[in-house]
């Protein structure tokens, strides 16, 4: 495999057995390099059973495992190595040591829904009526993350619920998802013999996406690697976008401080994107103050200018993007290209889905539900359908199940009275009658996101004057969507159309790449998001999101906005962009004209 590595990748793969930080810029081959490091260790005589490779996704673990399995020869089996996620590693250790934690090896792992149900039982046992189950669960998750370690946080009720929730988990022979890390760290810190056993078993630790580790995950790494100090990590501080999951940039930036005598190797040659995309994205991320200095470069051609499109509204933007994709789908030169539309929040998919469906363009939502399939949206649509058609048993049963029989029957007359109102008024009344936002706060752990989806539905509903018109539109969008998702159009040449357009939030797109990327809603207040403007650190994380979105593109990148353009657009050098305004459809190819137009916005 070594002949496939560039000099810096080879230097990282063959580095001495001591703490090693591989700073791998976007598209520089980090997975290949870390895998080569694993293979080199085996070639140096380290048995695979002594290697623990930790990843954040099963996809990354499967990719690394496959590469290692194909490359290691000489009758050596890599099955005894651990290559998997932090949480799967935790589950393995906890099953082996379950008795120490008053569980059996057959314990249950609670998901968020299970944990929410457990909190409700605890609140009933304690007769606590202040606060919602989701609020208490968020507090518990925050405590278990390790962020608040050593701090006296939470109210008396918070701590009481936490204590009883832990007792509930023990009685139920269960761990929650956070426990798979925090209980393992507790086990290692409080049982020296157990820690020593696993330190001697796993003498070499490899960590992928190191910039994303949380304080508790880092505590686990410290425990495992402290004895032999053979730790190799790879990551990119410019792609640290999970601060809300407690990832800390300090962990990445302080590697040499935490691991004295560490070696740091930079991977800076990008193999993915055009020169224009690399120069533009590097210019944006250079505005962050807290970062490791590096200079991404590529031997790829410069390629097309980055298209910046000013649109009139969210729907106008979606129509422009869909038109652009549709026009290329019939072009033999581009029809085989992969294409993605990226956005900051899930609520933004509504207009984009609608525009794609209208043109019969197949698409897939990556890592999430289509807009009208989301539970909070389906509940509202069910109420509007029932108001218009009281004989709709499906909608009746859905709402009765959602709100429980007695509460729903109390609401029913008010819901039926919505028939003669406008769609927007009906939605507002439904939210009031059911106290739906409060319901979401109480019953879900991602209430903010669900509320944002509802606001998007409400804004869209203002375009319709009657319930029947609105519901017919929604039904036809869904029906057309379902029909088009499995169809494939053909060109005159008889070739299949491109793969379905990939729709995704920027967060979920990290690690993916596409020939063409559209970044939608690059508007101030959306990216950076209005909830992330309270500190410089939050703004810098939003800029990293912009960087991640831009570097998903291989060949072409289009960035669109409506209203006030994102401050990040202004950080892209003018000579790398082509400006487009949908209101007059004028394209500016002359640099001086582009500069004038950009100053106007």
C-alpha positions in Angstrom: 0.0 0.0 0.0 2.9 2.4 0.7 3.5 3.1 -3.0 0.0 4.7 -3.0 0.9 7.2 -0.3 2.4 10.6 -0.8 5.5 11.6 1.2 3.5 13.2 4.1 1.1 10.3 4.3 3.9 7.8 4.3 5.7 9.8 7.0 2.6 9.6 9.2 2.0 5.9 8.5 5.6 5.0 9.4 6.1 7.4 12.3 7.7 6.1 15.5 5.6 4.4 18.1 4.8 7.4 20.3 2.0 10.0 20.4 1.2 11.1 16.9 -1.2 13.8 15.7 -2.0 13.7 12.0 -3.6 17.0 11.0 -5.5 16.0 7.8 -7.1 18.8 5.8 -10.3 18.2 3.8 -9.8 15.6 1.1 -6.2 14.8 2.0 -6.7 11.0 2.5 -7.0 10.7 6.3 -8.7 7.4 6.3 -6.2 5.9 3.9 -3.4 7.3 6.1 -4.7 6.0 9.4 -5.4 2.6 7.8 -1.8 2.5 6.5 -0.7 3.3 10.0 -2.6 0.3 11.3 -1.1 -2.0 8.6 2.5 -0.7 9.3 2.1 -1.4 13.0 1.2 -5.0 12.1 4.1 -5.2 9.8 6.3 -4.1 12.7 5.2 -7.0 14.7 2.3 -5.6 16.7 -0.4 -8.3 16.8 -3.8 -7.0 15.6 -5.4 -8.0 18.9 -3.3 -5.3 20.6 -4.7 -2.5 18.3 -7.9 -0.6 19.1 -9.1 1.7 16.3 -11.9 4.0 17.4 -14.2 5.8 14.9 -17.4 7.8 15.1 -19.5 6.0 12.6 -20.1 2.3 11.6 -19.5 3.3 8.0 -15.9 4.5 8.8 -15.2 1.4 10.9 -16.4 -0.8 8.1 -14.3 1.0 5.5 -11.2 0.8 7.7 -11.8 -2.8 8.6 -12.2 -3.8 4.9 -9.0 -2.0 3.9 -7.0 -3.6 6.7 -8.4 -7.1 6.0 -7.4 -6.8 2.4 -3.9 -5.5 3.0 -2.7 -7.6 5.9 -1.1 -10.8 4.6 1.1 -13.6 5.8 -1.6 -15.6 7.6 -2.2 -12.9 10.2 -5.9 -12.5 11.1 -7.1 -9.0 12.0 -10.4 -10.3 13.4 -9.0 -9.9 17.0 -8.3 -6.2 16.5 -11.0 -3.8 17.6 -12.2 -1.5 14.8 -15.4 0.2 15.7 -17.2 3.2 17.2 -16.6 4.5 20.7 -20.0 3.3 21.8 -19.6 -0.2 20.4 -16.3 -0.4 22.2 -18.0 0.7 25.4 -20.7 -1.9 24.9 -18.1 -4.6 24.5 -16.2 -3.6 27.7 -19.4 -3.2 29.8 -20.7 -6.6 28.8 -17.4 -8.2 29.9 -17.4 -6.2 33.2 -21.2 -6.0 33.8 -21.1 -7.6 37.2 -19.0 -4.7 38.6 -21.7 -2.3 37.6 -24.6 -4.5 39.0 -25.8 -5.6 35.5 -25.7 -8.9 33.7 -24.0 -9.3 30.3 -27.5 -9.2 28.7 -28.2 -5.7 29.7 -30.5 -3.5 27.5 -29.2 -0.3 25.9 -31.8 2.5 26.2 -32.4 4.8 23.3 -33.6 8.4 23.8 -37.3 7.3 23.7 -36.6 4.6 26.4 -34.8 7.2 28.5 -37.6 9.6 28.2 -40.0 7.0 29.4 -37.8 6.2 32.3 -37.6 9.9 33.3 -41.5 10.1 33.3 -41.7 7.1 35.7 -39.1 8.7 37.9 -40.9 12.1 38.0 -44.1 10.2 38.9 -42.3 8.4 41.7 -40.8 11.6 43.1 -44.1 13.6 42.5 -42.1 16.3 40.7 -44.3 18.5 38.5 -41.8 21.3 37.7 -39.9 21.0 34.4 -40.4 18.6 31.6 -39.0 15.1 31.1 -36.9 16.3 28.1 -35.4 19.1 30.2 -34.3 16.6 32.9 -32.9 14.2 30.3 -30.9 17.1 28.7 -29.5 17.9 32.1 -28.5 14.3 32.7 -26.9 14.0 29.3 -25.0 17.2 30.0 -23.7 15.8 33.3 -22.7 12.5 31.7 -20.8 14.3 28.9 -18.1 15.4 31.3 -18.4 19.0 30.4 -19.7 20.0 33.8 -17.2 17.8 35.7 -16.3 19.3 39.0 -19.0 21.9 38.8 -22.0 22.1 41.1 -24.8 22.3 38.5 -28.5 21.7 38.5 -31.3 22.2 41.0 -32.2 19.9 43.8 -34.9 18.4 41.6 -32.3 17.8 38.8 -30.0 15.9 41.1 -32.9 13.9 42.6 -34.1 12.9 39.2 -30.6 12.0 38.1 -30.1 9.8 41.2 -33.4 8.0 40.8 -32.9 7.6 37.1 -29.6 5.8 37.7 -31.4 3.5 40.2 -34.1 2.9 37.6 -31.4 1.9 35.0 -29.8 -0.5 37.5 -33.2 -2.1 38.3 -33.9 -2.4 34.6 -30.5 -4.0 33.9 -29.9 -1.2 31.4 -27.5 1.5 30.3 -28.4 4.5 28.3 -26.4 5.6 25.3 -24.2 8.1 27.3 -23.4 5.3 29.8 -21.5 3.4 27.1 -18.8 5.9 27.5 -19.2 7.4 31.0 -19.6 4.1 32.8 -16.5 2.7 31.0 -14.5 5.7 32.2 -15.8 5.2 35.7 -14.9 1.5 35.6 -11.3 2.3 34.5 -10.8 5.1 37.0 -12.1 3.1 40.0 -10.8 -0.3 39.2 -7.0 -0.2 38.6 -6.8 -3.9 37.9 -9.5 -3.7 35.2 -7.8 -0.7 33.7 -4.4 -2.4 33.6 -6.0 -5.5 31.9 -7.3 -3.4 29.0 -4.1 -1.2 28.8 -2.1 -4.4 28.3 -4.6 -5.8 25.9 -4.8 -2.6 23.7 -1.3 -1.3 23.6 -1.8 0.8 20.4 -4.8 3.2 20.1 -5.9 4.8 16.8 -8.5 7.5 16.7 -10.3 8.8 13.6 -12.0 12.2 13.5 -10.1 13.3 16.6 -11.5 16.8 16.5 -15.0 15.5 17.4 -14.1 13.7 20.7 -16.1 14.8 23.7 -14.5 15.3 27.1 -15.7 11.9 28.3 -14.4 10.2 25.1 -11.1 11.9 25.6 -11.0 10.7 29.2 -11.4 7.2 27.8 -8.6 7.7 25.4 -6.3 9.0 28.2 -7.1 6.0 30.3 -6.3 3.4 27.6 -3.2 5.1 26.2 -1.6 6.3 29.5 0.5 3.2 30.1 2.1 2.7 26.7 1.5 6.1 25.1 1.2 4.6 21.6 -1.6 6.8 20.5 -2.2 7.9 16.9 -5.0 10.3 16.1 -6.1 11.9 12.8 -8.4 14.9 12.3 -8.9 18.4 11.2 -9.7 21.3 13.5 -11.2 23.2 10.5 -14.0 20.5 10.5 -14.9 20.6 14.2 -18.6 21.2 13.9 -20.0 19.2 16.8 -19.6 21.7 19.7 -23.3 21.1 20.5 -22.4 17.4 21.1 -19.7 18.6 23.5 -16.7 18.3 21.1 -14.0 20.6 22.3 -11.5 22.3 20.0 -9.1 22.6 23.0 -8.6 18.8 22.9 -7.3 19.0 19.4 -5.2 22.2 19.8 -3.6 21.0 23.1 -2.4 17.6 21.8 1.3 18.3 22.3 0.7 19.7 25.7 -1.3 16.6 26.9 1.1 14.2 25.2 4.7 15.4 25.6 7.2 14.4 22.9 4.3 14.0 20.4 4.9 14.2 16.7 2.7 16.4 14.5 2.4 15.7 10.8 0.4 17.8 8.4 -1.5 16.4 5.4 -2.2 19.4 3.1 -2.5 18.0 -0.5 -6.2 17.8 -1.4 -7.2 15.1 -3.9 -10.9 15.9 -4.0 -11.6 19.4 -5.2 -10.7 21.9 -7.9 -8.1 24.6 -7.2 -10.9 27.2 -7.1 -12.9 25.4 -4.4 -9.7 24.9 -2.4 -8.6 28.5 -2.6 -12.1 29.8 -1.8 -12.8 27.5 1.2 -9.3 28.2 2.6 -9.9 31.9 2.3 -13.1 31.5 4.4 -11.6 29.3 7.1 -8.6 31.6 7.4 -10.8 34.1 9.2 -11.0 31.8 12.3 -8.6 32.8 15.0 -8.4 29.5 17.0 -6.9 27.0 14.5 -3.8 25.1 13.5 -1.9 26.8 10.7 -1.9 24.8 7.5 -2.1 25.5 3.8 -4.3 23.2 1.7 -3.2 22.8 -1.9 -4.0 20.6 -4.9 -2.6 19.6 -8.3 -6.2 19.4 -9.6 -7.1 22.0 -12.3 -8.7 25.3 -11.2 -12.1 24.4 -12.6 -15.2 26.5 -12.7 -15.8 29.7 -10.7 -18.0 29.4 -7.7 -21.5 30.5 -8.5 -23.1 32.9 -5.9 -26.9 33.3 -6.5 -29.1 36.0 -5.0 -32.7 34.8 -4.9 -35.9 36.5 -4.0 -37.1 34.0 -1.3 -36.7 30.5 0.0 -39.1 29.2 -2.7 -37.4 31.2 -5.4 -34.1 29.8 -4.3 -35.4 26.2 -4.4 -36.8 26.7 -7.9 -33.5 28.1 -9.2 -31.6 25.2 -7.7 -34.0 22.6 -9.2 -33.9 24.3 -12.6 -30.2 24.2 -12.5 -30.1 20.5 -11.7 -32.8 19.7 -14.2 -30.9 21.5 -17.0 -27.8 19.5 -16.3 -29.6 16.1 -16.1 -30.1 16.1 -19.8 -26.6 17.1 -20.6 -24.5 14.1 -21.7 -21.4 15.7 -20.2 -22.8 16.2 -16.7 -25.6 13.6 -16.4 -23.4 11.1 -14.6 -22.3 13.5 -12.0 -23.3 13.1 -8.3 -25.2 16.1 -6.9 -26.0 17.3 -3.4 -28.1 20.1 -1.9 -26.8 21.0 1.6 -28.5 23.2 4.1 -28.1 24.3 7.8 -31.4 23.1 9.2 -33.8 20.3 8.4 -36.7 22.7 8.0 -35.1 24.0 4.8 -35.8 20.8 2.9 -39.5 21.6 2.5 -39.1 24.1 -0.4 -36.3 22.1 -2.0 -38.2 18.9 -1.9 -41.2 20.6 -3.4 -39.2 22.1 -6.3 -37.5 18.8 -7.1 -40.8 16.9 -7.0 -42.4 19.4 -9.4 -39.8 18.5 -12.0 -39.8 14.8 -11.3 -36.2 14.8 -10.1 -35.5 11.8 -7.8 -33.9 12.7 -4.5 -33.0 11.2 -1.2 -32.9 12.7 2.3 -29.7 11.6 3.9 -30.0 10.6 7.6 -33.5 12.0 8.1 -37.1 12.0 7.1 -38.7 13.8 4.2 -40.4 17.0 5.4 -44.0 15.7 5.3 -43.0 12.4 6.9 -41.8 14.1 10.1 -44.0 13.3 13.1 -44.8 16.9 14.1 -45.8 17.8 10.6 -47.9 14.6 10.2 -49.8 15.4 13.4 -50.7 18.9 12.2 -51.7 17.7 8.7 -53.9 15.0 10.4 -55.7 17.7 12.4 -56.4 19.8 9.3 -57.6 16.7 7.4 -59.9 15.8 10.3 -61.3 19.4 10.5 -62.2 19.2 6.8 -63.4 15.6 6.9 -64.6 14.4 10.3 -65.1 10.9 8.9 -61.3 10.6 8.4 -60.6 7.6 10.8 -56.9 7.5 10.1 -56.4 11.1 11.1 -58.7 10.6 14.1 -56.8 7.5 15.3 -53.4 9.3 14.9 -54.4 12.3 17.0 -56.1 10.1 19.6 -52.9 8.1 19.9 -50.7 11.2 20.0 -52.6 13.1 22.7 -54.3 10.1 24.5 -58.1 9.5 24.4 -59.4 11.8 27.1 -57.3 14.8 26.2 -58.0 14.4 22.5 -61.8 14.2 23.0 -61.6 17.5 24.9 -59.7 19.1 22.0 -61.9 17.6 19.3 -64.6 20.3 19.0 -62.0 23.0 18.7 -60.2 21.0 16.0 -63.4 20.4 14.0 -64.1 24.1 14.2 -61.0 24.9 12.0 -62.7 23.8 8.8 -63.7 27.3 7.7 -60.4 29.1 8.5 -57.3 29.6 6.4 -54.5 27.1 6.6 -52.3 29.4 8.5 -55.0 30.3 11.0 -55.9 26.7 11.4 -52.3 25.7 12.2 -52.0 28.5 14.7 -55.3 27.5 16.4 -54.2 23.9 16.5 -50.9 24.9 18.2 -52.9 26.9 20.8 -55.6 24.4 21.5 -53.2 21.5 21.9 -50.4 23.5 23.5 -48.3 21.7 20.9 -45.0 23.5 21.4 -45.2 22.6 25.2 -46.2 19.1 24.2 -43.0 18.8 22.1 -40.9 20.2 24.9 -42.4 17.6 27.2 -42.3 14.6 24.9 -39.3 15.0 22.7 -35.6 15.7 23.1 -35.2 17.8 19.9 -38.1 20.2 20.4 -36.3 23.2 18.9 -35.8 21.5 15.6 -39.4 20.2 15.5 -40.7 23.7 16.3 -38.5 25.1 13.5 -40.1 22.6 11.1 -43.6 23.8 12.2 -42.7 27.4 11.6 -41.6 26.5 8.1 -45.0 24.7 7.5 -46.8 27.8 8.9 -44.9 30.1 6.6 -45.7 28.0 3.6 -49.4 27.7 4.6 -49.8 31.5 4.3 -49.6 31.0 0.5 -53.0 29.2 0.5 -56.5 30.6 1.3 -58.4 27.4 1.9 -57.7 24.2 3.8 -58.8 22.0 0.8 -56.4 23.8 -1.5 -53.5 23.4 1.0 -54.2 19.8 1.8 -54.6 18.9 -1.8 -51.2 20.4 -2.5 -49.6 18.5 0.3 -51.2 15.2 -0.7 -50.1 15.6 -4.3 -46.5 16.5 -3.3 -46.3 13.3 -1.3 -48.0 11.1 -3.9 -45.7 12.5 -6.7 -42.7 12.1 -4.4 -43.5 8.5 -3.7 -44.0 7.8 -7.4 -40.9 9.5 -8.6 -38.6 8.0 -6.0 -38.4 4.6 -7.7 -38.6 5.8 -11.3 -35.6 6.4 -13.6 -35.9 8.6 -16.7 -33.8 8.0 -19.7 -32.1 10.3 -22.2 -32.4 10.1 -25.9 -29.0 8.3 -25.8 -30.7 5.6 -23.6 -28.4 6.2 -20.6 -29.8 6.3 -17.1 -30.2 9.6 -15.4 -27.8 10.7 -12.6 -28.1 9.2 -9.1 -30.9 10.8 -7.0 -30.1 14.2 -5.7 -28.7 14.0 -2.2 -30.4 16.3 0.3 -28.7 16.7 3.7 -27.8 19.0 6.5 -24.2 20.1 6.4 -23.6 18.3 9.7 -24.6 14.9 8.2 -22.7 15.5 5.0 -19.3 15.7 6.7 -17.2 12.8 5.3 -19.2 12.7 2.0 -18.2 14.2 -1.4 -20.1 15.0 -4.6 -19.3 16.3 -8.1 -21.6 19.2 -7.7 -22.8 20.9 -4.4 -25.5 23.5 -3.9 -25.3 25.2 -0.5 -28.8 26.6 0.1 -29.9 29.3 2.5 -26.5 30.9 3.0 -28.3 33.8 4.6 -27.3 35.8 7.7 -29.3 34.3 10.5 -29.3 30.8 8.9 -25.6 30.4 8.3 -24.4 31.6 10.7 -27.5 30.6 12.5 -29.3 33.1 14.7 -28.9 30.8 17.7 -25.1 30.7 17.2 -24.2 34.4 17.3 -23.6 34.9 21.1 -19.9 34.4 21.1 -16.8 34.3 18.8 -16.4 30.6 19.4 -19.9 30.0 18.1 -19.3 32.1 15.0 -16.1 30.2 14.3 -18.0 26.9 14.5 -20.5 28.2 12.0 -17.6 29.2 9.8 -16.3 25.7 10.0 -19.7 24.5 8.9 -19.4 26.7 5.8 -15.9 25.3 5.2 -17.2 21.7 5.5 -20.1 22.5 3.1 -17.7 24.0 0.5 -15.2 21.2 0.7 -17.8 18.5 -0.1 -17.7 19.6 -3.7 -15.3 18.0 -6.2 -16.0 20.0 -9.4 -18.7 22.7 -9.0 -20.0 24.7 -6.1 -23.0 27.0 -6.1 -24.0 29.1 -3.0 -27.4 30.7 -2.9 -29.1 33.2 -0.5 -32.1 35.3 -0.1 -32.4 38.5 2.0 -29.1 39.4 3.7 -26.2 37.3 2.5 -24.1 35.5 5.0 -21.0 37.2 6.2 -19.1 34.1 5.0 -19.9 34.9 1.4 -18.1 38.1 1.7 -15.0 36.2 2.8 -14.7 34.5 -0.6 -12.2 36.3 -2.9 -14.1 38.1 -5.7 -11.9 36.7 -8.4 -13.1 33.2 -7.6 -16.8 33.8 -8.0 -19.5 34.5 -10.6 -22.5 36.4 -9.3 -26.1 35.6 -10.4 -29.3 37.4 -9.6 -32.5 35.5 -10.3 -34.6 38.7 -10.5 -33.1 39.7 -13.8 -31.2 36.6 -14.6 -28.0 38.5 -15.5 -24.8 36.6 -15.2 -21.6 38.6 -14.6 -18.5 37.2 -16.1 -16.5 40.4 -15.9 -14.5 40.8 -12.7 -15.2 44.5 -12.3 -19.0 44.0 -12.8 -19.0 41.2 -10.2 -17.2 43.4 -7.7 -19.7 46.2 -8.2 -22.6 43.8 -7.7 -21.1 42.2 -4.6 -20.5 45.5 -3.0 -24.2 46.3 -3.5 -25.2 43.3 -1.4 
